[in-house]
Amino acid sequence: MTSLTLVRRIKARPQIVFDAVTTAEGIVHWWGPDAGPVLVAEVDPRVGGRYRVRFRLLDTTEHESSGEFLEFVRPKRVVMSWRWTGGAEDPGESRVEIKLKAVSDGTELTFTHSQLHGEESARSHEGGWTGALDKLEAHLAAQATV
């Protein structure tokens, strides 16, 4: 088992970033590694609440993940279990943790996906989450200019 950690500085307040990563309205704008759409975003944002997200990549393949919120500390931290529907991307359950810290120009986001099934899976997930976090940053930057 292995993990990956990504750190980003986002030009938005922690509460705005927290809502973007924990609500269906926010998730539809950034989940998935490329410009393909989010098809389903169901979220019950509370400890013990479940989520399910299905997205389509530009190559037309669809991927779905789901899990449960294990920790929910607004606007600082969220931890959730993670499982791919069908398990082709990574077998079994893993864990996603998102920590947010206020900084002078917005929010420092630390994203950790742990308990992955090997180095190859970690590399694949790192590429996917890098693309998704790029979309999150771009979405929140666009919102700031509105």
Long-range contacts (C-beta under 8 A, 24 or more apart in sequence): 1-114, 1-115, 1-116, 1-117, 1-118, 2-114, 2-116, 2-118, 2-119, 2-121, 2-122, 3-112, 3-113, 3-114, 3-115, 3-116, 3-122, 4-112, 4-113, 4-114, 4-116, 4-122, 4-125, 4-126, 4-129, 5-110, 5-111, 5-112, 6-110, 6-111, 6-112, 6-126, 6-129, 6-130, 6-133, 7-108, 7-109, 7-110, 7-111, 8-108, 8-109, 8-111, 8-133, 8-136, 8-137, 9-103, 9-105, 9-106, 9-107, 9-108, 9-109, 10-106, 10-107, 10-108, 10-109, 10-136, 10-137, 10-140, 11-105, 11-106, 11-140, 11-141, 11-144, 12-106, 12-107, 12-140, 12-141, 12-143, 12-144, 13-75, 13-102, 13-106, 13-107, 14-75, 14-76, 14-100, 14-101, 14-102, 14-107, 15-74, 15-75, 16-107, 16-140, 16-143, 17-75, 17-100, 17-106, 17-107, 17-109, 17-136, 17-140, 18-74, 18-75, 18-76, 18-78, 18-100, 19-75, 20-136, 20-139, 20-140, 21-78, 21-98, 21-136, 22-69, 22-72, 22-78, 27-53, 29-135, 29-136, 29-139, 30-132, 30-133, 30-135, 30-136, 30-139, 31-55, 31-132, 31-135, 32-56, 32-57, 32-63, 32-128, 32-131, 32-132, 32-135, 33-57, 33-127, 33-128, 33-129, 33-130, 33-131, 33-132, 34-58, 34-131, 35-135, 40-64, 44-69, 45-69, 45-72, 46-72, 47-71, 47-72, 51-80, 54-85, 63-89, 67-93, 67-96, 70-95, 71-97, 75-100, 76-100, 76-101, 82-113, 89-121, 89-124, 89-125, 90-116, 90-117, 90-121, 90-124, 90-125, 91-117, 92-117, 109-133
